[in-house]
């Protein structure tokens, strides 16, 4: 028997999935307790429409991430800081400061450790869906 789950069922499936179960288990437990319902043509069409919608949304997110990656790679970031003797900075440049310059979330920027000297740096930026960009960061006095 195929059952469409209305709620999460531990060990069997999550809400919105179609699972195969024994007839007795489906009728006497899942349907009786309103955890799921029997699969029919209407439910199949709903599931198919939801999957198509999710796929479309995912493709749009990927396109937007690629556009953002191209924009980030084309935009050099310049950060001015106070510098002492020998090019040593007072403080450091963190991913939060770089993100503030670009108006993106700081969690996207993969900065191993804060930048503590003036100069040019290449910083990886990991966007959603595995899309990456390389930022050009210039730290000046």
ZIPE-V968549 format. One record per residue. N is the residue number from 0. RES is the residue in one small letter. OMEGA is omega in whole degrees, 0 to 359 (none if undefined). Layout:
N;RES;OMEGA, N;RES;OMEGA
//
This chain:
0;x;176, 1;x;183, 2;x;174, 3;x;185, 4;x;176, 5;x;179, 6;x;174, 7;x;177, 8;x;184, 9;x;178, 10;x;182, 11;x;182, 12;x;181, 13;x;179, 14;x;178, 15;x;179, 16;x;173, 17;x;182, 18;x;175, 19;x;178, 20;x;174, 21;x;183, 22;x;182, 23;x;179, 24;x;180, 25;x;182, 26;x;190, 27;x;181, 28;x;187, 29;x;182, 30;x;181, 31;x;181, 32;x;178, 33;x;175, 34;x;181, 35;x;179, 36;x;180, 37;x;180, 38;x;175, 39;x;184, 40;x;180, 41;x;180, 42;x;178, 43;x;179, 44;x;177, 45;x;180, 46;x;179, 47;x;179, 48;x;179, 49;x;179, 50;x;178, 51;x;178, 52;x;179, 53;x;178, 54;x;179, 55;x;180, 56;x;179, 57;x;178, 58;x;178, 59;x;177, 60;x;179, 61;x;178, 62;x;181, 63;x;179, 64;x;179, 65;x;178, 66;x;179, 67;x;179, 68;x;179, 69;x;179, 70;x;181, 71;x;180, 72;x;181, 73;x;184, 74;x;176, 75;x;180, 76;x;178, 77;x;180, 78;x;179, 79;x;182, 80;x;175, 81;x;184, 82;x;178, 83;x;181, 84;x;176, 85;x;178, 86;x;179, 87;x;182, 88;x;168, 89;x;185, 90;x;181, 91;x;176, 92;x;182, 93;x;179, 94;x;179, 95;x;179, 96;x;178, 97;x;180, 98;x;179, 99;x;178, 100;x;186, 101;x;184, 102;x;174, 103;x;179, 104;x;184, 105;x;180, 106;x;178, 107;x;186, 108;x;182, 109;x;180, 110;x;184, 111;x;177, 112;x;183, 113;x;179, 114;x;185, 115;x;177, 116;x;179, 117;x;179, 118;x;179, 119;x;182, 120;x;172, 121;x;184, 122;x;178, 123;x;178, 124;x;183, 125;x;181, 126;x;182, 127;x;177, 128;x;175, 129;x;180, 130;x;182, 131;x;176, 132;x;176, 133;x;181, 134;x;174, 135;x;183, 136;x;179, 137;x;178, 138;x;183, 139;x;179, 140;x;none
//
